[in-house]
Structures are given as C-alpha cells and as structure tokens.
Amino acid sequence: MHNGNALQHESDADENHASQVDIRAIFDSIFDIELATSQDAIDEVFSVRYQVYCIDRPFEDPAHFQDKKEHDAYDPQSSHALIRHKATGHSVATVRLVMTGSSPENSSLPMEEACVPRMSKRVREEIADIPRERIAEISRMAVSREFRKRLNEDKSATGVSDQANYSDRDNGKRAVPYISLGLLAAIMKMSAENGITHWMAIMEPAQLRLLKRFGVEFDYVGPLLEYHGLRRPAFTSACTLIDGIKRRRPDVWALITDEGRYTPARDL
C-alpha cells in the first residue's frame, strides 16, 4: 500500500539539514509511541517479532510458534512497546525492556551468559555492585518487514544502517530521525516507569554508529560477538547517556524524554 513515504540516501548536505530540523515535531507527525499494556497490544508485539525473527531473519524456528507470535521465557519479566505509523495505524517497530525479578528464576538477563564474561573486569564489577532491580536489558528491537522495505533496509532486523534517511512526502518535510530514536524514546518511558538506572544491550555496529550521529553514545564494553549476527555489547548508566544527549543534541533529548517528562532515575 502506497502512502507517500520513501527512503532517501543522505549526502553530507542532507546530514547538515538533518541536524537543523525539529526532530521531535517530524517524528510526532509520523509516528506514535505506545506501551503494550493490553494483551492485544502484546500479541501485536509478538506478531511483529515473529515476522522479523522467525521469517525474515530466521534466528528462531517458526515451528516453535504455531500461533505466529514469537515469545520467550523473558517476556513475562519485560515491558513492551510499539511504534505505530499514524497514517495507517500499523505497528512498524517494537522493543522490549527485560527486567530482573526478585526470585532466582527471573534474576538473569538474556545476554548475560554469553556477553558479561567477555566484558572487562571493571564493567563486571560495576554490574555486580548495582542493585539487580535497577538494571534492564534492551532487547528484541525489530522493525516490520513492510516498513523495512520502505527504508530499503530489509536485510536488517532493526531497519537501520549508516546511511538511511526517512522522508515524509505527505507532509512535504524531510523526516530525519531513524526509527531507532523512537524505540529509544519508548525504552526511556519504560525505564522511567520502572526505576531503571542502567541499560545493557547487544546491538548491531551500524545501529550504534547511527545512534552516535544523533548524540546517543552507548559505552562499548566488549568485543564484537556472534549473537544473532555480529553485535557489540554495551552497558551504560541511563542518566549519563541521557545527560550526554542533552548536551550534544537537545532536540534528540526532547524526543527521547518527551521534553523531560520521562528521565532516568538517578544512580544510587
């Protein structure tokens, strides 16, 4: 279905233009951020994930999900969010924030076993010193197949690369931010509501580079790993990350925090 949205590859001039526009206003004109609190919304999250992680990039066996909804043992201890396209109402991206629980059965995070032993001693000690309920893992970032095709990024589960630039021709504007910024805004909202002070993630290098161009600088804490493709582990204090974004890119900070409405809990 054609709705006038297209991808354009940006030149240096495009990137300069990108830094001058109102990122939040353009994002808000195209997308809504929705926390998935109802079962219907959570099922929608799982459906997007099934398409991305079982069909498009088969990291998971579709035979394990006869209902065509990809889910795992960490979902009950997670908050979930959707990015919805306003013009169509379609869910175009999803992310979850996996949190630890108080019992041994749900005290671990998905990437810990594979990634934490590869991190530096300093980072491992820092993780060990932080109350477990304050740490959450950013996980299952996924962009729908239809939207990734519009972005010409159908080879990437997250729908981003170093050179993508989304354009909203319906409104006659150059829409700047990548869908990752909207997902990070959803992560910020979920974190603020759950008292999270630190984020753990394992992300595609292109996605980390892309975010850095918009002032979002995760701390790399380990080597490239084979983890559903080559990915790099990151661990950061949420308030340090958000404070850095505010200094470097106040426009991006305004989108991610909803003009300061959602900000991280300060480190204890």
RAPETA-V607702 format. One record per pair of residues at least 12 apart in sequence whose C-alpha atoms are under 10 Angstrom apart, sorted by the first residue. I is the first residue (numbers start at 1). J is the second residue. D is the distance in whole Angstrom. If there is no record, write none. Layout:
# RAPETA-V607702
I | J | D
I | J | D
This chain:
# RAPETA-V607702
1 | 88 | 10
1 | 146 | 9
2 | 150 | 10
3 | 87 | 8
3 | 88 | 8
3 | 168 | 9
3 | 169 | 9
3 | 170 | 8
4 | 150 | 10
4 | 167 | 9
4 | 168 | 7
4 | 169 | 6
4 | 170 | 6
4 | 171 | 9
4 | 172 | 10
5 | 30 | 10
5 | 147 | 10
5 | 150 | 7
5 | 151 | 9
5 | 166 | 8
5 | 167 | 6
5 | 168 | 5
5 | 169 | 6
5 | 170 | 7
5 | 171 | 10
5 | 175 | 10
6 | 147 | 10
6 | 149 | 9
6 | 150 | 6
6 | 151 | 7
6 | 152 | 9
6 | 165 | 9
6 | 166 | 6
6 | 167 | 6
6 | 168 | 7
6 | 169 | 8
7 | 148 | 10
7 | 149 | 9
7 | 150 | 6
7 | 151 | 5
7 | 152 | 7
7 | 153 | 9
7 | 164 | 7
7 | 165 | 6
7 | 166 | 5
7 | 167 | 6
7 | 168 | 9
7 | 175 | 10
8 | 150 | 10
8 | 151 | 8
8 | 152 | 9
8 | 163 | 9
8 | 164 | 7
8 | 165 | 5
8 | 166 | 6
8 | 167 | 7
8 | 174 | 9
9 | 151 | 10
9 | 152 | 10
9 | 162 | 10
9 | 163 | 6
9 | 164 | 6
9 | 165 | 6
9 | 166 | 9
9 | 167 | 10
10 | 162 | 10
10 | 163 | 6
10 | 164 | 7
10 | 165 | 6
10 | 166 | 9
10 | 176 | 10
11 | 163 | 8
11 | 165 | 10
14 | 165 | 9
14 | 174 | 9
14 | 176 | 9
15 | 163 | 10
15 | 165 | 9
15 | 176 | 9
15 | 213 | 9
17 | 174 | 9
17 | 176 | 9
18 | 165 | 9
18 | 174 | 8
18 | 175 | 8
18 | 176 | 5
18 | 177 | 8
18 | 214 | 9
19 | 176 | 8
19 | 177 | 10
19 | 213 | 10
19 | 214 | 8
19 | 249 | 9
19 | 251 | 9
19 | 252 | 10
20 | 176 | 10
20 | 251 | 9
21 | 173 | 9
21 | 174 | 8
21 | 175 | 9
21 | 176 | 8
21 | 177 | 10
21 | 251 | 9
22 | 175 | 9
22 | 176 | 9
22 | 177 | 10
22 | 251 | 7
22 | 252 | 9
22 | 254 | 10
22 | 255 | 9
23 | 174 | 10
23 | 175 | 8
23 | 176 | 6
23 | 177 | 6
23 | 178 | 10
23 | 181 | 10
23 | 250 | 10
23 | 251 | 6
23 | 252 | 7
23 | 253 | 10
23 | 254 | 9
23 | 255 | 7
24 | 175 | 10
24 | 176 | 9
24 | 177 | 9
24 | 181 | 10
24 | 182 | 9
24 | 251 | 7
24 | 252 | 7
24 | 253 | 9
24 | 254 | 7
24 | 255 | 5
24 | 256 | 8
24 | 258 | 9
24 | 259 | 9
25 | 175 | 9
25 | 251 | 10
25 | 254 | 10
25 | 255 | 8
26 | 167 | 10
26 | 168 | 9
26 | 171 | 9
26 | 173 | 8
26 | 174 | 8
26 | 175 | 6
26 | 176 | 7
26 | 177 | 8
26 | 255 | 10
27 | 168 | 10
27 | 175 | 7
27 | 176 | 8
27 | 177 | 7
27 | 178 | 9
27 | 179 | 9
27 | 181 | 9
27 | 182 | 8
27 | 255 | 8
28 | 85 | 10
28 | 86 | 9
28 | 182 | 9
28 | 255 | 9
29 | 85 | 9
29 | 86 | 8
29 | 87 | 9
29 | 168 | 9
29 | 171 | 8
29 | 175 | 9
30 | 84 | 9
30 | 85 | 6
30 | 86 | 6
30 | 87 | 7
30 | 88 | 10
30 | 168 | 8
30 | 170 | 10
30 | 171 | 9
30 | 175 | 9
31 | 82 | 10
31 | 83 | 6
31 | 84 | 5
31 | 85 | 5
31 | 86 | 5
31 | 87 | 8
31 | 88 | 10
31 | 89 | 9
31 | 90 | 10
31 | 91 | 9
31 | 92 | 9
31 | 179 | 9
31 | 182 | 8
32 | 82 | 8
32 | 83 | 6
32 | 84 | 5
32 | 85 | 7
32 | 86 | 6
32 | 89 | 9
32 | 91 | 9
32 | 182 | 9
32 | 186 | 10
33 | 81 | 7
33 | 82 | 6
33 | 83 | 5
33 | 84 | 6
33 | 85 | 9
33 | 86 | 10
33 | 91 | 10
33 | 93 | 10
33 | 94 | 10
33 | 182 | 7
33 | 183 | 8
33 | 185 | 8
33 | 186 | 6
33 | 189 | 10
34 | 80 | 9
34 | 81 | 6
34 | 82 | 5
34 | 83 | 6
34 | 84 | 7
34 | 91 | 9
34 | 94 | 9
34 | 186 | 8
34 | 189 | 10
35 | 79 | 8
35 | 80 | 6
35 | 81 | 4
35 | 82 | 6
35 | 83 | 9
35 | 94 | 10
35 | 95 | 10
35 | 96 | 10
35 | 186 | 7
35 | 187 | 10
35 | 189 | 9
35 | 190 | 8
36 | 79 | 8
36 | 80 | 5
36 | 81 | 5
36 | 82 | 7
36 | 94 | 9
36 | 95 | 10
36 | 96 | 10
37 | 79 | 8
37 | 80 | 8
37 | 81 | 8
41 | 80 | 9
41 | 81 | 9
41 | 82 | 8
41 | 91 | 10
42 | 69 | 10
42 | 71 | 10
42 | 75 | 10
42 | 79 | 9
42 | 80 | 7
42 | 81 | 8
42 | 82 | 9
42 | 94 | 10
43 | 67 | 10
43 | 68 | 10
43 | 69 | 7
43 | 70 | 9
43 | 71 | 9
44 | 69 | 8
44 | 81 | 10
44 | 82 | 8
44 | 90 | 10
44 | 91 | 8
44 | 94 | 9
45 | 69 | 8
45 | 70 | 9
45 | 71 | 9
45 | 80 | 7
45 | 81 | 7
45 | 82 | 7
45 | 83 | 10
45 | 91 | 8
45 | 92 | 10
45 | 93 | 8
45 | 94 | 6
45 | 95 | 8
45 | 96 | 9
45 | 140 | 10
45 | 142 | 9
46 | 67 | 10
46 | 68 | 8
46 | 69 | 5
46 | 70 | 5
46 | 71 | 6
46 | 72 | 10
46 | 75 | 10
46 | 80 | 10
46 | 94 | 9
46 | 140 | 10
47 | 67 | 9
47 | 68 | 6
47 | 69 | 5
47 | 70 | 7
47 | 71 | 9
47 | 91 | 10
47 | 144 | 9
48 | 68 | 9
48 | 69 | 8
48 | 70 | 8
48 | 82 | 9
48 | 91 | 8
48 | 92 | 8
48 | 93 | 7
48 | 94 | 7
48 | 142 | 7
48 | 143 | 8
48 | 144 | 6
48 | 145 | 8
49 | 68 | 9
49 | 69 | 7
49 | 70 | 6
49 | 71 | 8
49 | 93 | 9
49 | 94 | 8
49 | 95 | 9
49 | 140 | 7
49 | 141 | 9
49 | 142 | 6
49 | 143 | 8
49 | 144 | 8
49 | 157 | 9
50 | 62 | 8
50 | 65 | 8
50 | 67 | 9
50 | 68 | 6
50 | 69 | 5
50 | 70 | 4
50 | 71 | 8
50 | 142 | 10
50 | 144 | 10
51 | 68 | 8
51 | 69 | 8
51 | 70 | 8
51 | 142 | 9
51 | 143 | 9
51 | 144 | 7
51 | 145 | 7
51 | 157 | 10
52 | 70 | 9
52 | 93 | 10
52 | 140 | 10
52 | 141 | 10
52 | 142 | 7
52 | 143 | 7
52 | 144 | 7
52 | 145 | 7
52 | 154 | 10
52 | 156 | 9
52 | 157 | 6
52 | 158 | 9
53 | 70 | 8
53 | 140 | 9
53 | 142 | 8
53 | 157 | 8
53 | 228 | 10
54 | 68 | 9
54 | 69 | 9
54 | 70 | 7
55 | 68 | 10
55 | 145 | 10
56 | 144 | 9
56 | 145 | 7
56 | 154 | 8
56 | 155 | 8
56 | 156 | 9
56 | 157 | 8
57 | 154 | 9
57 | 155 | 8
57 | 156 | 8
57 | 157 | 7
57 | 228 | 9
58 | 228 | 9
59 | 227 | 10
59 | 228 | 6
59 | 229 | 9
60 | 228 | 9
71 | 140 | 10
73 | 106 | 9
73 | 110 | 9
74 | 96 | 10
74 | 97 | 10
74 | 98 | 7
74 | 99 | 9
74 | 100 | 9
74 | 106 | 8
74 | 108 | 9
74 | 109 | 8
74 | 110 | 7
74 | 139 | 10
75 | 96 | 8
75 | 97 | 9
75 | 98 | 7
75 | 99 | 9
76 | 98 | 9
76 | 99 | 9
76 | 106 | 9
77 | 96 | 10
77 | 97 | 9
77 | 98 | 6
77 | 99 | 6
77 | 100 | 7
77 | 101 | 7
77 | 106 | 7
77 | 107 | 9
77 | 109 | 10
78 | 95 | 10
78 | 96 | 6
78 | 97 | 5
78 | 98 | 4
78 | 99 | 6
78 | 100 | 9
78 | 101 | 10
78 | 136 | 9
78 | 137 | 9
78 | 138 | 10
78 | 139 | 9
78 | 190 | 10
79 | 95 | 9
79 | 96 | 6
79 | 97 | 5
79 | 98 | 7
79 | 99 | 8
79 | 186 | 10
79 | 187 | 9
79 | 190 | 7
79 | 191 | 9
79 | 193 | 10
79 | 194 | 9
80 | 94 | 7
80 | 95 | 6
80 | 96 | 4
80 | 97 | 6
80 | 98 | 9
80 | 139 | 10
80 | 140 | 10
80 | 186 | 9
80 | 187 | 9
80 | 190 | 8
81 | 93 | 8
81 | 94 | 6
81 | 95 | 6
81 | 96 | 6
81 | 97 | 9
81 | 141 | 10
81 | 183 | 8
81 | 185 | 10
81 | 186 | 6
81 | 187 | 8
81 | 189 | 9
81 | 190 | 8
82 | 94 | 4
82 | 95 | 7
82 | 96 | 9
82 | 141 | 10
82 | 142 | 10
82 | 143 | 10
82 | 182 | 9
82 | 183 | 8
82 | 186 | 8
83 | 95 | 9
83 | 143 | 9
83 | 179 | 8
83 | 182 | 7
83 | 183 | 7
83 | 185 | 10
83 | 186 | 8
84 | 182 | 10
85 | 147 | 9
87 | 170 | 10
90 | 144 | 9
90 | 146 | 10
90 | 147 | 10
91 | 143 | 9
91 | 144 | 8
91 | 147 | 9
92 | 142 | 8
92 | 143 | 6
92 | 144 | 5
92 | 145 | 8
92 | 146 | 8
92 | 147 | 6
92 | 148 | 9
92 | 179 | 9
93 | 140 | 10
93 | 141 | 7
93 | 142 | 5
93 | 143 | 4
93 | 144 | 6
93 | 145 | 9
93 | 147 | 8
93 | 148 | 10
93 | 157 | 10
93 | 158 | 8
93 | 159 | 9
93 | 179 | 8
93 | 180 | 9
93 | 182 | 9
93 | 183 | 8
94 | 139 | 10
94 | 140 | 7
94 | 141 | 6
94 | 142 | 5
94 | 143 | 7
94 | 144 | 8
94 | 158 | 9
94 | 179 | 10
94 | 180 | 10
94 | 182 | 10
94 | 183 | 7
94 | 186 | 9
95 | 138 | 7
95 | 139 | 6
95 | 140 | 5
95 | 141 | 4
95 | 142 | 6
95 | 143 | 9
95 | 158 | 10
95 | 180 | 10
95 | 183 | 7
95 | 184 | 9
95 | 186 | 8
95 | 187 | 8
96 | 136 | 10
96 | 137 | 8
96 | 138 | 6
96 | 139 | 5
96 | 140 | 6
96 | 141 | 7
96 | 142 | 10
96 | 183 | 9
96 | 186 | 9
96 | 187 | 8
96 | 190 | 9
97 | 135 | 10
97 | 136 | 6
97 | 137 | 6
97 | 138 | 5
97 | 139 | 6
97 | 140 | 9
97 | 141 | 10
97 | 186 | 9
97 | 187 | 7
97 | 188 | 10
97 | 190 | 7
97 | 191 | 8
97 | 194 | 10
97 | 196 | 10
97 | 199 | 9
97 | 200 | 10
97 | 201 | 10
98 | 110 | 8
98 | 135 | 9
98 | 136 | 5
98 | 137 | 5
98 | 138 | 7
98 | 139 | 7
98 | 140 | 10
98 | 199 | 10
98 | 200 | 10
99 | 132 | 9
99 | 133 | 7
99 | 134 | 8
99 | 135 | 7
99 | 136 | 5
99 | 137 | 7
99 | 138 | 9
99 | 191 | 10
99 | 194 | 9
99 | 196 | 9
99 | 199 | 10
100 | 131 | 10
100 | 132 | 6
100 | 133 | 6
100 | 134 | 8
100 | 135 | 7
100 | 136 | 7
100 | 137 | 9
101 | 132 | 8
101 | 133 | 7
102 | 132 | 8
102 | 133 | 8
107 | 132 | 8
107 | 133 | 9
108 | 132 | 9
108 | 136 | 10
108 | 137 | 10
109 | 135 | 9
109 | 136 | 8
109 | 137 | 7
109 | 138 | 10
109 | 139 | 10
109 | 200 | 9
109 | 201 | 10
110 | 137 | 8
110 | 138 | 10
110 | 139 | 8
110 | 200 | 10
110 | 201 | 10
110 | 202 | 10
111 | 137 | 8
111 | 138 | 10
111 | 139 | 9
111 | 200 | 8
111 | 201 | 8
111 | 202 | 7
111 | 227 | 9
111 | 233 | 9
112 | 137 | 9
112 | 200 | 9
112 | 201 | 10
112 | 202 | 10
112 | 233 | 10
114 | 225 | 9
114 | 226 | 10
114 | 227 | 8
114 | 233 | 10
115 | 201 | 10
115 | 202 | 8
115 | 221 | 10
115 | 222 | 8
115 | 223 | 9
115 | 224 | 10
115 | 225 | 8
115 | 227 | 9
115 | 232 | 9
115 | 233 | 7
115 | 234 | 10
116 | 200 | 10
116 | 221 | 9
116 | 222 | 8
116 | 233 | 8
116 | 234 | 10
116 | 235 | 10
117 | 222 | 9
118 | 221 | 9
118 | 222 | 6
118 | 223 | 7
118 | 224 | 10
118 | 225 | 9
118 | 233 | 9
119 | 220 | 9
119 | 221 | 6
119 | 222 | 5
119 | 223 | 8
119 | 233 | 8
119 | 234 | 9
119 | 235 | 10
120 | 221 | 7
120 | 222 | 7
120 | 223 | 10
122 | 221 | 10
123 | 221 | 7
123 | 222 | 9
123 | 235 | 8
123 | 236 | 10
124 | 221 | 10
126 | 235 | 10
127 | 198 | 9
127 | 200 | 10
127 | 235 | 9
127 | 236 | 10
130 | 197 | 9
130 | 198 | 8
130 | 267 | 9
130 | 268 | 8
131 | 196 | 10
131 | 197 | 9
131 | 198 | 10
131 | 268 | 9
132 | 196 | 10
132 | 198 | 10
133 | 194 | 9
133 | 195 | 8
133 | 196 | 7
133 | 197 | 9
133 | 198 | 10
134 | 191 | 9
134 | 194 | 8
134 | 195 | 6
134 | 196 | 5
134 | 197 | 5
134 | 198 | 6
134 | 199 | 9
134 | 265 | 9
134 | 267 | 9
134 | 268 | 9
135 | 191 | 9
135 | 195 | 9
135 | 196 | 6
135 | 197 | 6
135 | 198 | 5
135 | 199 | 6
135 | 200 | 7
135 | 235 | 10
135 | 236 | 10
135 | 237 | 9
135 | 238 | 10
136 | 187 | 10
136 | 191 | 8
136 | 194 | 10
136 | 195 | 10
136 | 196 | 7
136 | 197 | 8
136 | 198 | 6
136 | 199 | 5
136 | 200 | 6
136 | 201 | 9
136 | 235 | 10
137 | 187 | 10
137 | 196 | 10
137 | 198 | 9
137 | 199 | 6
137 | 200 | 5
137 | 201 | 6
137 | 202 | 9
137 | 234 | 10
137 | 235 | 9
138 | 183 | 10
138 | 184 | 9
138 | 187 | 7
138 | 199 | 7
138 | 200 | 6
138 | 201 | 5
138 | 202 | 8
138 | 203 | 9
138 | 234 | 10
139 | 187 | 10
139 | 200 | 9
139 | 201 | 7
139 | 202 | 8
139 | 203 | 9
140 | 157 | 9
140 | 158 | 9
140 | 201 | 10
140 | 202 | 10
141 | 157 | 8
141 | 158 | 6
141 | 159 | 9
141 | 180 | 9
141 | 183 | 8
141 | 184 | 10
141 | 203 | 9
142 | 156 | 9
142 | 157 | 5
142 | 158 | 5
142 | 159 | 7
142 | 179 | 10
142 | 180 | 10
142 | 183 | 9
143 | 156 | 8
143 | 157 | 6
143 | 158 | 5
143 | 159 | 6
143 | 160 | 9
143 | 179 | 8
143 | 180 | 9
143 | 183 | 10
144 | 157 | 8
144 | 158 | 9
144 | 159 | 8
145 | 157 | 8
145 | 158 | 10
145 | 159 | 9
147 | 159 | 8
147 | 179 | 10
148 | 160 | 8
150 | 166 | 9
151 | 164 | 7
151 | 165 | 8
151 | 166 | 7
151 | 167 | 9
151 | 178 | 10
152 | 164 | 8
156 | 204 | 9
156 | 206 | 10
156 | 207 | 10
157 | 204 | 9
158 | 179 | 8
158 | 180 | 8
158 | 183 | 10
158 | 203 | 9
158 | 204 | 8
158 | 206 | 10
158 | 207 | 8
159 | 178 | 9
159 | 179 | 8
159 | 180 | 8
159 | 207 | 9
160 | 178 | 7
160 | 179 | 8
160 | 180 | 8
160 | 204 | 9
160 | 206 | 7
160 | 207 | 6
160 | 208 | 10
160 | 210 | 8
160 | 211 | 10
161 | 178 | 9
161 | 204 | 9
161 | 205 | 9
161 | 206 | 5
161 | 207 | 6
161 | 208 | 9
161 | 209 | 9
161 | 210 | 7
162 | 205 | 9
162 | 206 | 6
162 | 207 | 7
162 | 208 | 9
162 | 209 | 7
162 | 210 | 5
162 | 211 | 9
162 | 213 | 9
163 | 206 | 9
163 | 210 | 8
164 | 176 | 9
164 | 177 | 9
164 | 178 | 7
164 | 210 | 9
165 | 177 | 7
165 | 178 | 7
165 | 179 | 10
166 | 178 | 7
166 | 179 | 9
177 | 210 | 10
177 | 211 | 9
177 | 214 | 8
177 | 252 | 9
177 | 255 | 10
178 | 207 | 10
178 | 210 | 8
178 | 211 | 8
178 | 214 | 9
180 | 207 | 8
180 | 208 | 10
180 | 210 | 9
180 | 211 | 7
181 | 210 | 10
181 | 211 | 8
181 | 214 | 9
181 | 216 | 9
181 | 252 | 8
181 | 253 | 10
181 | 255 | 8
181 | 256 | 7
182 | 252 | 10
182 | 255 | 8
182 | 256 | 7
183 | 256 | 9
184 | 211 | 10
184 | 216 | 10
184 | 255 | 9
184 | 256 | 6
184 | 257 | 9
185 | 252 | 9
185 | 253 | 9
185 | 254 | 9
185 | 255 | 7
185 | 256 | 4
185 | 257 | 6
185 | 258 | 8
185 | 262 | 9
186 | 256 | 8
186 | 257 | 9
186 | 258 | 10
186 | 262 | 10
187 | 199 | 10
187 | 256 | 9
187 | 257 | 10
188 | 238 | 8
188 | 242 | 9
188 | 256 | 7
188 | 257 | 7
188 | 258 | 9
188 | 262 | 7
188 | 263 | 7
188 | 264 | 7
189 | 256 | 8
189 | 257 | 7
189 | 258 | 9
189 | 261 | 9
189 | 262 | 6
189 | 263 | 8
189 | 264 | 9
190 | 262 | 9
190 | 264 | 10
191 | 238 | 9
191 | 262 | 8
191 | 263 | 8
191 | 264 | 7
191 | 265 | 8
192 | 238 | 10
192 | 257 | 9
192 | 261 | 9
192 | 262 | 6
192 | 263 | 6
192 | 264 | 5
192 | 265 | 6
193 | 262 | 8
193 | 263 | 9
193 | 264 | 9
193 | 265 | 9
194 | 264 | 9
194 | 265 | 9
195 | 263 | 10
195 | 264 | 7
195 | 265 | 6
195 | 266 | 9
195 | 267 | 10
196 | 237 | 9
196 | 238 | 8
196 | 239 | 10
196 | 264 | 7
196 | 265 | 6
196 | 266 | 9
196 | 267 | 9
197 | 236 | 9
197 | 237 | 6
197 | 238 | 5
197 | 239 | 7
197 | 240 | 9
197 | 263 | 10
197 | 264 | 6
197 | 265 | 5
197 | 266 | 6
197 | 267 | 6
197 | 268 | 8
198 | 235 | 7
198 | 236 | 6
198 | 237 | 4
198 | 238 | 5
198 | 239 | 8
198 | 240 | 9
198 | 241 | 10
198 | 264 | 9
198 | 265 | 9
198 | 266 | 10
198 | 267 | 8
199 | 218 | 9
199 | 234 | 8
199 | 235 | 6
199 | 236 | 5
199 | 237 | 6
199 | 238 | 6
199 | 239 | 10
199 | 241 | 10
200 | 218 | 10
200 | 219 | 10
200 | 221 | 10
200 | 233 | 8
200 | 234 | 6
200 | 235 | 5
200 | 236 | 7
200 | 237 | 9
200 | 238 | 10
201 | 218 | 9
201 | 220 | 10
201 | 231 | 10
201 | 232 | 8
201 | 233 | 6
201 | 234 | 5
201 | 235 | 6
201 | 236 | 9
202 | 220 | 9
202 | 221 | 10
202 | 222 | 10
202 | 224 | 9
202 | 225 | 9
202 | 227 | 8
202 | 228 | 10
202 | 230 | 9
202 | 231 | 6
202 | 232 | 5
202 | 233 | 4
202 | 234 | 6
202 | 235 | 9
203 | 220 | 10
203 | 224 | 10
203 | 225 | 10
203 | 227 | 9
203 | 228 | 10
203 | 229 | 10
203 | 230 | 8
203 | 231 | 5
203 | 232 | 5
203 | 233 | 6
203 | 234 | 8
204 | 224 | 9
204 | 225 | 10
204 | 227 | 10
204 | 228 | 10
204 | 229 | 8
204 | 230 | 7
204 | 231 | 5
204 | 232 | 6
204 | 233 | 9
205 | 224 | 8
205 | 230 | 8
205 | 231 | 6
205 | 232 | 6
205 | 233 | 10
206 | 231 | 9
207 | 231 | 10
208 | 220 | 9
208 | 231 | 10
208 | 232 | 9
208 | 234 | 9
212 | 245 | 9
213 | 249 | 10
214 | 245 | 8
214 | 248 | 8
214 | 249 | 7
214 | 251 | 9
214 | 252 | 7
214 | 253 | 10
215 | 241 | 9
215 | 242 | 9
215 | 244 | 7
215 | 245 | 5
215 | 246 | 8
215 | 247 | 9
215 | 248 | 6
215 | 249 | 6
215 | 250 | 9
215 | 251 | 10
215 | 252 | 8
215 | 253 | 9
216 | 241 | 7
216 | 242 | 8
216 | 243 | 10
216 | 244 | 8
216 | 245 | 6
216 | 246 | 9
216 | 248 | 9
216 | 249 | 9
216 | 252 | 9
216 | 253 | 9
217 | 234 | 10
217 | 236 | 9
217 | 240 | 10
217 | 241 | 7
217 | 242 | 9
217 | 244 | 8
217 | 245 | 8
218 | 233 | 9
218 | 234 | 6
218 | 235 | 7
218 | 236 | 6
218 | 237 | 9
218 | 238 | 9
218 | 240 | 10
218 | 241 | 7
219 | 233 | 9
219 | 234 | 6
219 | 235 | 6
219 | 236 | 6
219 | 237 | 9
219 | 241 | 9
220 | 232 | 7
220 | 233 | 6
220 | 234 | 5
220 | 235 | 7
220 | 236 | 9
221 | 233 | 6
221 | 234 | 5
221 | 235 | 6
221 | 236 | 9
222 | 234 | 7
222 | 235 | 9
237 | 264 | 9
237 | 265 | 10
237 | 266 | 9
237 | 267 | 8
238 | 263 | 9
238 | 264 | 6
238 | 265 | 8
238 | 266 | 8
238 | 267 | 9
239 | 263 | 7
239 | 264 | 5
239 | 265 | 7
239 | 266 | 6
239 | 267 | 8
240 | 264 | 9
240 | 266 | 9
240 | 267 | 9
241 | 264 | 10
242 | 256 | 8
242 | 257 | 8
242 | 263 | 8
242 | 264 | 8
243 | 263 | 9
243 | 264 | 10
246 | 260 | 10
